[in-house]
Amino acid sequence: LIALNNMPISRFLEWLESTGNTEVYLKRLLDAFNPAAVSGLMCTDTLSVGWDGRIYDCDFNQMLAMEADMDRPHVDAYDPATHDGRAVRTARHCFGCTAGAGSSCGGATT
């Protein structure tokens, strides 16, 4: 059995809000935070590029239109030399990838 966390975004967030479960779910993710999972997150070494060339730290940030924290987050202006050590934009949905053994492209699935 492979189980992944639902990200508190989009339709799932709408459901959480409509049923009054948002804070309970976010607390569950926060309580399951595993700092050791951070190094394996896709946002630490991978970028997501939109159809229009805009750059995002991950697919979830792309869905939320949260562009990467760069002077000009677009492939036309991207400098690979600035990739290492850059700040990753985070929000409460990020705890979905850091819960337990990690649940992103670089996290564990067992």
N, CA, C and O atoms as a MOPAC input file, in Angstrom:
PM7 MOZYME 1SCF
protein

 N      0.83700 1    -1.18000 1     0.00000 1
 C      0.00000 1     0.00000 1     0.00000 1
 C      0.87800 1     1.23800 1     0.00000 1
 O      1.74700 1     1.38000 1     0.86100 1
 N      0.66800 1     2.12200 1    -0.93900 1
 C      1.37900 1     3.39600 1    -0.98300 1
 C      0.38100 1     4.48600 1    -0.62000 1
 O     -0.68500 1     4.59400 1    -1.22500 1
 N      0.73300 1     5.28000 1     0.35900 1
 C     -0.15200 1     6.36200 1     0.79200 1
 C      0.58600 1     7.68900 1     0.70900 1
 O      1.71000 1     7.81000 1     1.19600 1
 N     -0.03100 1     8.66500 1     0.10600 1
 C      0.53500 1    10.01000 1     0.00200 1
 C     -0.38200 1    10.97400 1     0.73500 1
 O     -1.58200 1    10.73000 1     0.85700 1
 N      0.18000 1    12.05800 1     1.21600 1
 C     -0.63200 1    13.08700 1     1.86300 1
 C     -1.37200 1    13.89500 1     0.81200 1
 O     -0.83200 1    14.17500 1    -0.25800 1
 N     -2.57700 1    14.26000 1     1.11000 1
 C     -3.28200 1    15.20300 1     0.25600 1
 C     -2.76600 1    16.59400 1     0.56400 1
 O     -2.64400 1    16.97300 1     1.72900 1
 N     -2.46800 1    17.34600 1    -0.46200 1
 C     -2.02200 1    18.72100 1    -0.27200 1
 C     -3.23400 1    19.59400 1     0.02900 1
 O     -4.26100 1    19.48100 1    -0.64000 1
 N     -3.12400 1    20.45000 1     1.01600 1
 C     -4.25000 1    21.32800 1     1.35400 1
 C     -4.35000 1    22.49600 1     0.37300 1
 O     -4.16400 1    23.65700 1     0.73700 1
 N     -4.64900 1    22.15100 1    -0.88300 1
 C     -4.81300 1    23.14800 1    -1.94200 1
 C     -5.98800 1    22.72000 1    -2.82300 1
 O     -6.45000 1    21.58200 1    -2.74900 1
 N     -6.44900 1    23.62000 1    -3.63400 1
 C     -7.46200 1    23.35900 1    -4.64600 1
 C     -8.72900 1    22.71800 1    -4.06300 1
 O     -9.24100 1    23.17000 1    -3.04000 1
 N     -9.22500 1    21.67200 1    -4.71600 1
 C    -10.49900 1    21.07100 1    -4.29300 1
 C    -10.42700 1    20.47300 1    -2.89500 1
 O    -11.40100 1    20.52500 1    -2.14400 1
 N     -9.26900 1    19.90200 1    -2.54200 1
 C     -9.16200 1    19.33100 1    -1.20100 1
 C     -9.24200 1    20.43100 1    -0.14700 1
 O     -9.88600 1    20.25100 1     0.88700 1
 N     -8.59500 1    21.56800 1    -0.40000 1
 C     -8.68700 1    22.68900 1     0.53500 1
 C    -10.12500 1    23.19700 1     0.61600 1
 O    -10.61600 1    23.50900 1     1.70100 1
 N    -10.79100 1    23.28000 1    -0.51700 1
 C    -12.19500 1    23.70400 1    -0.50800 1
 C    -13.03400 1    22.76400 1     0.35100 1
 O    -13.89800 1    23.21100 1     1.10500 1
 N    -12.77600 1    21.45000 1     0.23600 1
 C    -13.50900 1    20.48400 1     1.05200 1
 C    -13.17900 1    20.66400 1     2.52900 1
 O    -14.07500 1    20.66100 1     3.37400 1
 N    -11.88000 1    20.82300 1     2.84400 1
 C    -11.48200 1    21.03600 1     4.24100 1
 C    -12.20100 1    22.24600 1     4.82600 1
 O    -12.72000 1    22.19600 1     5.94100 1
 N    -12.22500 1    23.33400 1     4.05700 1
 C    -12.86500 1    24.55900 1     4.54400 1
 C    -14.37300 1    24.38000 1     4.69400 1
 O    -14.95900 1    24.83600 1     5.67600 1
 N    -14.99500 1    23.72200 1     3.73300 1
 C    -16.45900 1    23.57200 1     3.78400 1
 C    -16.91500 1    22.63700 1     4.89900 1
 O    -18.06100 1    22.70700 1     5.34100 1
 N    -16.02000 1    21.76300 1     5.35100 1
 C    -16.37800 1    20.82200 1     6.41600 1
 C    -15.78000 1    21.20900 1     7.76500 1
 O    -15.94600 1    20.49100 1     8.75000 1
 N    -15.08400 1    22.34300 1     7.81000 1
 C    -14.49600 1    22.80100 1     9.06500 1
 C    -13.28900 1    21.99500 1     9.52000 1
 O    -12.97000 1    21.96700 1    10.70800 1
 N    -12.61800 1    21.34200 1     8.58100 1
 C    -11.48500 1    20.48300 1     8.92200 1
 C    -10.11800 1    21.08100 1     8.59900 1
 O     -9.10500 1    20.40500 1     8.77600 1
 N    -10.06100 1    22.30700 1     8.13700 1
 C     -8.79300 1    22.88600 1     7.69800 1
 C     -7.74900 1    22.89400 1     8.80100 1
 O     -6.64700 1    22.37900 1     8.61200 1
 N     -8.07300 1    23.46200 1     9.93100 1
 C     -7.08500 1    23.58200 1    11.01400 1
 C     -6.66400 1    22.21800 1    11.55600 1
 O     -5.50000 1    22.01800 1    11.90400 1
 N     -7.60600 1    21.28600 1    11.62500 1
 C     -7.28700 1    19.93700 1    12.11100 1
 C     -6.28400 1    19.27000 1    11.17200 1
 O     -5.31100 1    18.66700 1    11.62400 1
 N     -6.52300 1    19.37800 1     9.86200 1
 C     -5.62700 1    18.74400 1     8.88900 1
 C     -4.25500 1    19.41500 1     8.89100 1
 O     -3.23000 1    18.73500 1     8.85800 1
 N     -4.23600 1    20.74000 1     8.93100 1
 C     -2.95500 1    21.44700 1     8.95300 1
 C     -2.16900 1    21.11000 1    10.21500 1
 O     -0.94600 1    20.98200 1    10.16000 1
 N     -2.84000 1    20.96700 1    11.33300 1
 C     -2.16000 1    20.57900 1    12.57100 1
 C     -1.58400 1    19.17800 1    12.44600 1
 O     -0.48500 1    18.90800 1    12.92900 1
 N     -2.32100 1    18.29200 1    11.80100 1
 C     -1.82800 1    16.92300 1    11.59700 1
 C     -0.55300 1    16.93900 1    10.75000 1
 O      0.40800 1    16.23500 1    11.06000 1
 N     -0.54500 1    17.73400 1     9.69100 1
 C      0.66300 1    17.84400 1     8.86700 1
 C      1.81100 1    18.44900 1     9.66100 1
 O      2.94200 1    17.96500 1     9.59400 1
 N      1.52400 1    19.49800 1    10.40700 1
 C      2.55700 1    20.15400 1    11.20700 1
 C      3.11800 1    19.20500 1    12.26900 1
 O      4.32800 1    19.16300 1    12.49000 1
 N      2.25000 1    18.45800 1    12.91300 1
 C      2.69500 1    17.50100 1    13.93200 1
 C      3.53900 1    16.37800 1    13.33000 1
 O      4.37000 1    15.79000 1    14.02200 1
 N      3.33200 1    16.08000 1    12.05300 1
 C      4.07800 1    15.01500 1    11.38000 1
 C      5.33800 1    15.53400 1    10.69100 1
 O      6.02600 1    14.77300 1    10.01100 1
 N      5.64900 1    16.82600 1    10.86000 1
 C      6.82800 1    17.41900 1    10.21900 1
 C      8.08000 1    16.62800 1    10.57700 1
 O      8.33100 1    16.32200 1    11.74200 1
 N      8.85700 1    16.30700 1     9.55000 1
 C     10.10200 1    15.57300 1     9.72400 1
 C     11.21700 1    16.37900 1     9.06600 1
 O     11.31100 1    16.39400 1     7.83900 1
 N     12.06700 1    17.05100 1     9.84800 1
 C     13.12900 1    17.85800 1     9.25400 1
 C     14.07300 1    17.05000 1     8.37100 1
 O     14.68400 1    17.60600 1     7.45800 1
 N     14.20500 1    15.75400 1     8.62400 1
 C     15.08600 1    14.91600 1     7.81000 1
 C     14.54500 1    14.73200 1     6.39300 1
 O     15.30300 1    14.38300 1     5.48800 1
 N     13.25700 1    14.96100 1     6.18700 1
 C     12.66000 1    14.81000 1     4.86200 1
 C     12.97100 1    15.99700 1     3.95300 1
 O     12.85900 1    15.88400 1     2.73200 1
 N     13.35400 1    17.11600 1     4.52400 1
 C     13.54700 1    18.34600 1     3.74700 1
 C     14.61300 1    18.18100 1     2.66800 1
 O     14.42800 1    18.66300 1     1.55000 1
 N     15.70700 1    17.52100 1     2.97000 1
 C     16.79900 1    17.40100 1     1.99700 1
 C     16.39300 1    16.62200 1     0.75200 1
 O     17.04300 1    16.75300 1    -0.28400 1
 N     15.33900 1    15.81800 1     0.82400 1
 C     14.90100 1    15.04900 1    -0.33100 1
 C     13.77900 1    15.67800 1    -1.12400 1
 O     13.29400 1    15.08000 1    -2.08500 1
 N     13.35900 1    16.85600 1    -0.74800 1
 C     12.23400 1    17.49400 1    -1.43300 1
 C     12.62600 1    17.96800 1    -2.82600 1
 O     13.74300 1    18.43900 1    -3.04200 1
 N     11.70900 1    17.84000 1    -3.75300 1
 C     11.99700 1    18.24300 1    -5.12500 1
 C     12.30900 1    19.73500 1    -5.24400 1
 O     13.06800 1    20.13800 1    -6.12500 1
 N     11.74300 1    20.54100 1    -4.38300 1
 C     11.94600 1    21.98900 1    -4.48700 1
 C     13.37900 1    22.40000 1    -4.15400 1
 O     13.77100 1    23.53300 1    -4.43500 1
 N     14.16600 1    21.50300 1    -3.56100 1
 C     15.54500 1    21.85800 1    -3.21600 1
 C     16.49500 1    21.70500 1    -4.39100 1
 O     17.58400 1    22.27800 1    -4.37500 1
 N     16.10700 1    20.93800 1    -5.42000 1
 C     17.02700 1    20.77100 1    -6.55300 1
 C     16.34600 1    20.68100 1    -7.91800 1
 O     16.99300 1    20.36900 1    -8.91800 1
 N     15.05300 1    20.95200 1    -7.95900 1
 C     14.29700 1    20.85100 1    -9.20400 1
 C     13.42000 1    22.08600 1    -9.35600 1
 O     12.96200 1    22.65800 1    -8.36600 1
 N     13.19200 1    22.49000 1   -10.59100 1
 C     12.27800 1    23.59600 1   -10.86400 1
 C     11.11100 1    23.08800 1   -11.69600 1
 O     11.23700 1    22.09200 1   -12.40900 1
 N     10.00700 1    23.75300 1   -11.60700 1
 C      8.84600 1    23.47300 1   -12.43200 1
 C      8.67600 1    24.66200 1   -13.37400 1
 O      8.71200 1    25.81500 1   -12.94500 1
 N      8.49100 1    24.37100 1   -14.65800 1
 C      8.37200 1    25.44000 1   -15.65300 1
 C      6.99400 1    25.36300 1   -16.29300 1
 O      6.57900 1    24.31500 1   -16.78700 1
 N      6.30400 1    26.47600 1   -16.27600 1
 C      4.97700 1    26.54900 1   -16.87200 1
 C      5.04400 1    26.62600 1   -18.38900 1
 O      6.11600 1    26.83900 1   -18.95500 1
 N      3.91900 1    26.45600 1   -19.04000 1
 C      3.83900 1    26.49600 1   -20.49700 1
 C      4.32800 1    27.82500 1   -21.05800 1
 O      4.77700 1    27.90400 1   -22.20100 1
 N      4.23200 1    28.87300 1   -20.23200 1
 C      4.61800 1    30.21300 1   -20.67000 1
 C      6.05000 1    30.56600 1   -20.28100 1
 O      6.48400 1    31.70000 1   -20.48500 1
 N      6.78800 1    29.60400 1   -19.72400 1
 C      8.17800 1    29.83700 1   -19.35800 1
 C      8.39400 1    30.33300 1   -17.94500 1
 O      9.53600 1    30.50300 1   -17.51900 1
 N      7.32100 1    30.56900 1   -17.20900 1
 C      7.47600 1    31.02300 1   -15.82300 1
 C      8.01900 1    29.87900 1   -14.96700 1
 O      7.69900 1    28.71000 1   -15.18400 1
 N      8.84500 1    30.24700 1   -13.99200 1
 C      9.52800 1    29.26400 1   -13.15300 1
 C      8.91500 1    29.23300 1   -11.75700 1
 O      8.61500 1    30.26600 1   -11.15800 1
 N      8.73800 1    28.00600 1   -11.26000 1
 C      8.17500 1    27.76300 1    -9.92900 1
 C      9.08900 1    26.78600 1    -9.19100 1
 O      9.82600 1    26.02700 1    -9.82100 1
 N      9.04200 1    26.80300 1    -7.87000 1
 C      9.87000 1    25.89700 1    -7.07900 1
 C      9.37700 1    24.45600 1    -7.12900 1
 O     10.17000 1    23.52900 1    -6.96200 1
 N      8.08100 1    24.25500 1    -7.35600 1
 C      7.53100 1    22.89900 1    -7.43000 1
 C      6.18400 1    22.94900 1    -8.14400 1
 O      5.64500 1    24.02200 1    -8.41500 1
 N      5.66100 1    21.77500 1    -8.43900 1
 C      4.37300 1    21.69000 1    -9.13000 1
 C      3.23100 1    22.28700 1    -8.31700 1
 O      2.30600 1    22.88100 1    -8.87000 1
 N      3.30500 1    22.12400 1    -6.99800 1
 C      2.23000 1    22.65000 1    -6.15100 1
 C      2.24700 1    24.17700 1    -6.15700 1
 O      1.19300 1    24.80800 1    -6.22800 1
 N      3.43200 1    24.77000 1    -6.08400 1
 C      3.52300 1    26.22800 1    -6.17300 1
 C      3.04300 1    26.70600 1    -7.54100 1
 O      2.42800 1    27.76600 1    -7.65100 1
 N      3.32200 1    25.93100 1    -8.57500 1
 C      2.84800 1    26.29900 1    -9.90700 1
 C      1.32100 1    26.31800 1    -9.93400 1
 O      0.72200 1    27.23300 1   -10.49900 1
 N      0.69200 1    25.31800 1    -9.33100 1
 C     -0.77600 1    25.28000 1    -9.28600 1
 C     -1.33800 1    26.49500 1    -8.55900 1
 O     -2.44200 1    26.95100 1    -8.85600 1
 N     -0.56400 1    27.02100 1    -7.59400 1
 C     -1.00400 1    28.16800 1    -6.80200 1
 C     -0.49300 1    29.49800 1    -7.35800 1
 O     -0.69700 1    30.54600 1    -6.74600 1
 N      0.17300 1    29.45600 1    -8.51900 1
 C      0.73800 1    30.65100 1    -9.16400 1
 C      1.73900 1    31.36700 1    -8.26200 1
 O      1.82300 1    32.59500 1    -8.27700 1
 N      2.49900 1    30.59900 1    -7.47500 1
 C      3.55000 1    31.15200 1    -6.60400 1
 C      4.88800 1    31.01700 1    -7.32700 1
 O      5.57500 1    30.00400 1    -7.19500 1
 N      5.25000 1    32.04600 1    -8.08900 1
 C      6.49200 1    31.99400 1    -8.85600 1
 C      7.70400 1    31.89100 1    -7.93700 1
 O      7.66200 1    32.30400 1    -6.77800 1
 N      8.78100 1    31.33200 1    -8.47600 1
 C     10.02500 1    31.21900 1    -7.71600 1
 C     10.52800 1    32.60400 1    -7.33800 1
 O     10.28400 1    33.58300 1    -8.04200 1
 N     11.22800 1    32.66700 1    -6.22100 1
 C     11.75300 1    33.93600 1    -5.70000 1
 C     13.03900 1    34.29600 1    -6.44300 1
 O     14.14600 1    34.05800 1    -5.96000 1
 N     12.86100 1    34.87500 1    -7.62800 1
 C     13.97500 1    35.29400 1    -8.48300 1
 C     13.66100 1    36.68900 1    -9.00200 1
 O     12.50700 1    37.11700 1    -8.99900 1
 N     14.69900 1    37.39700 1    -9.44700 1
 C     14.45800 1    38.72500 1   -10.00700 1
 C     13.45400 1    38.65500 1   -11.14900 1
 O     12.52000 1    39.45400 1   -11.21500 1
 N     13.65000 1    37.70600 1   -12.03600 1
 C     12.72300 1    37.49900 1   -13.15100 1
 C     12.53300 1    35.99500 1   -13.32200 1
 O     13.32800 1    35.34800 1   -14.00300 1
 N     11.48800 1    35.42800 1   -12.71000 1
 C     11.28600 1    33.98100 1   -12.73600 1
 C     10.76500 1    33.47400 1   -14.08700 1
 O      9.60300 1    33.08800 1   -14.21200 1
 N     11.63200 1    33.48400 1   -15.07600 1
 C     11.27200 1    33.04400 1   -16.42100 1
 C     12.47400 1    32.35200 1   -17.04300 1
 O     13.61400 1    32.72300 1   -16.76500 1
 N     12.23100 1    31.35000 1   -17.88100 1
 C     13.33700 1    30.60100 1   -18.48100 1
 C     14.26100 1    31.49500 1   -19.29500 1
 O     15.45400 1    31.20800 1   -19.39600 1
 N     13.74500 1    32.56400 1   -19.87200 1
 C     14.58300 1    33.48100 1   -20.64900 1
 C     15.64000 1    34.16500 1   -19.79600 1
 O     16.69400 1    34.55000 1   -20.30200 1
 N     15.36700 1    34.31700 1   -18.51000 1
 C     16.29000 1    35.02800 1   -17.62000 1
 C     16.97500 1    34.09600 1   -16.62400 1
 O     17.72500 1    34.56100 1   -15.76500 1
 N     16.73100 1    32.79500 1   -16.72200 1
 C     17.25500 1    31.85800 1   -15.72000 1
 C     18.76700 1    31.68900 1   -15.83400 1
 O     19.30800 1    31.50600 1   -16.92400 1
 N     19.43000 1    31.75300 1   -14.69400 1
 C     20.87500 1    31.54200 1   -14.61200 1
 C     21.11900 1    30.34500 1   -13.69400 1
 O     20.92900 1    30.45800 1   -12.48300 1
 N     21.53600 1    29.20400 1   -14.24000 1
 C     21.75400 1    28.01200 1   -13.41800 1
 C     22.74200 1    28.23700 1   -12.27100 1
 O     22.68400 1    27.53300 1   -11.26200 1
 N     23.63000 1    29.19100 1   -12.41100 1
 C     24.61500 1    29.46500 1   -11.35800 1
 C     23.94800 1    29.97400 1   -10.08600 1
 O     24.53800 1    29.90400 1    -9.00700 1
 N     22.74000 1    30.47800 1   -10.19900 1
 C     22.03500 1    31.00700 1    -9.02400 1
 C     21.12600 1    29.96600 1    -8.37300 1
 O     20.47500 1    30.25300 1    -7.36800 1
 N     21.07900 1    28.76800 1    -8.93500 1
 C     20.14600 1    27.75200 1    -8.43200 1
 C     20.51100 1    27.24700 1    -7.03600 1
 O     19.65300 1    27.20800 1    -6.15400 1
 N     21.75100 1    26.86700 1    -6.82500 1
 C     22.16200 1    26.35900 1    -5.51100 1
 C     22.10600 1    27.46200 1    -4.46900 1
 O     22.58200 1    28.57300 1    -4.70200 1
 N     21.53100 1    27.15600 1    -3.33600 1
 C     21.46400 1    28.11900 1    -2.24400 1
 C     20.34500 1    29.13400 1    -2.35200 1
 O     20.23700 1    30.02500 1    -1.51000 1
 N     19.51100 1    29.01600 1    -3.37100 1
 C     18.41900 1    29.98000 1    -3.53100 1
 C     17.32700 1    29.70000 1    -2.50500 1
 O     17.18900 1    28.58000 1    -2.01300 1
 N     16.56600 1    30.72100 1    -2.19600 1
 C     15.44200 1    30.56700 1    -1.26600 1
 C     14.26100 1    29.94500 1    -2.00200 1
 O     13.97200 1    30.31100 1    -3.14200 1
 N     13.59200 1    29.02400 1    -1.36300 1
 C     12.40400 1    28.38300 1    -1.92100 1
 C     11.18100 1    29.02200 1    -1.27900 1
 O     11.10600 1    29.15500 1    -0.05800 1
 N     10.22300 1    29.41700 1    -2.11400 1
 C      8.98200 1    29.99300 1    -1.57600 1
 C      8.16700 1    28.89600 1    -0.91500 1
 O      7.91900 1    27.84400 1    -1.50400 1
 N      7.75800 1    29.15700 1     0.30600 1
 C      6.99100 1    28.15800 1     1.05000 1
 C      5.67900 1    28.74900 1     1.54800 1
 O      5.51400 1    29.96400 1     1.66200 1
 N      4.76200 1    27.85000 1     1.83700 1
 C      3.46700 1    28.20500 1     2.42300 1
 C      2.98400 1    26.97500 1     3.18600 1
 O      3.69300 1    25.97100 1     3.26000 1
 N      1.81400 1    27.04800 1     3.73900 1
 C      1.36000 1    25.96400 1     4.60900 1
 C      1.20700 1    24.63000 1     3.88900 1
 O      1.29200 1    23.58400 1     4.53100 1
 N      0.98500 1    24.63200 1     2.58500 1
 C      0.85600 1    23.36600 1     1.86300 1
 C      2.16200 1    22.58100 1     1.84500 1
 O      2.15100 1    21.36800 1     1.63600 1
 N      3.28100 1    23.25400 1     2.05900 1
 C      4.58700 1    22.58800 1     2.02300 1
 C      4.73000 1    21.51400 1     3.09600 1
 O      5.52200 1    20.58500 1     2.93800 1
 N      3.98500 1    21.62900 1     4.16900 1
 C      4.05600 1    20.59700 1     5.21000 1
 C      3.55800 1    19.24900 1     4.69200 1
 O      3.85600 1    18.21500 1     5.29000 1
 N      2.81200 1    19.24200 1     3.60000 1
 C      2.38000 1    17.98000 1     3.00000 1
 C      3.54200 1    17.16400 1     2.46600 1
 O      3.47900 1    15.93500 1     2.44800 1
 N      4.60400 1    17.83400 1     2.03000 1
 C      5.78800 1    17.13100 1     1.51900 1
 C      6.79000 1    16.80200 1     2.61300 1
 O      7.69900 1    16.00200 1     2.38700 1
 N      6.65200 1    17.38800 1     3.77900 1
 C      7.62900 1    17.16000 1     4.85400 1
 C      7.07400 1    16.28700 1     5.96800 1
 O      7.73900 1    16.07800 1     6.98200 1
 N      5.87700 1    15.78100 1     5.79200 1
 C      5.26600 1    14.93100 1     6.81900 1
 C      5.82200 1    13.51400 1     6.73300 1
 O      6.00100 1    12.97200 1     5.64200 1
 N      6.08700 1    12.93400 1     7.86400 1
 C      6.55400 1    11.54600 1     7.91300 1
 C      7.86900 1    11.35100 1     7.19100 1
 O      8.84800 1    12.03600 1     7.48600 1
 N      7.90400 1    10.41600 1     6.24200 1
 C      9.12700 1    10.11100 1     5.50400 1
 C      9.27200 1    10.97900 1     4.26800 1
 O     10.18600 1    10.76900 1     3.47100 1
 N      8.39700 1    11.93800 1     4.09700 1
 C      8.44200 1    12.80500 1     2.92200 1
 C      7.46700 1    12.30600 1     1.87600 1
 O      7.24200 1    11.10200 1     1.74800 1
 N      6.89600 1    13.21800 1     1.14000 1
 C      5.85300 1    12.82400 1     0.19400 1
 C      5.94800 1    13.62400 1    -1.09100 1
 O      4.92400 1    13.95300 1    -1.69000 1
 N      7.15400 1    13.94000 1    -1.52400 1
 C      7.29000 1    14.65600 1    -2.78700 1
 C      8.01200 1    13.75500 1    -3.76700 1
 O      8.22900 1    12.57700 1    -3.48200 1
 N      8.38400 1    14.28500 1    -4.90700 1
 C      9.06400 1    13.47200 1    -5.91600 1
 C     10.35700 1    12.86600 1    -5.38500 1
 O     10.78300 1    11.81400 1    -5.86100 1
 N     10.98300 1    13.50900 1    -4.41300 1
 C     12.21500 1    12.97800 1    -3.85500 1
 C     12.03700 1    12.31700 1    -2.51400 1
 O     13.01100 1    11.84300 1    -1.93000 1
 N     10.81900 1    12.27000 1    -2.00500 1
 C     10.55900 1    11.69100 1    -0.68200 1
 C     10.32400 1    10.19500 1    -0.76000 1
 O     10.37500 1     9.60100 1    -1.83700 1
 N     10.07100 1     9.60600 1     0.36500 1
 C      9.79800 1     8.17300 1     0.42300 1
 C      8.32300 1     7.90700 1     0.15600 1
 O      7.47200 1     8.75000 1     0.44300 1
 N      8.02700 1     6.74900 1    -0.38600 1
 C      6.63300 1     6.38200 1    -0.63300 1
 C      6.22900 1     5.14700 1     0.16200 1
 O      5.16900 1     4.57500 1    -0.08900 1
 N      7.04500 1     4.73100 1     1.10300 1
 C      6.68100 1     3.57100 1     1.92900 1
 C      6.75400 1     3.93500 1     3.38800 1
 O      6.48500 1     3.09600 1     4.24800 1

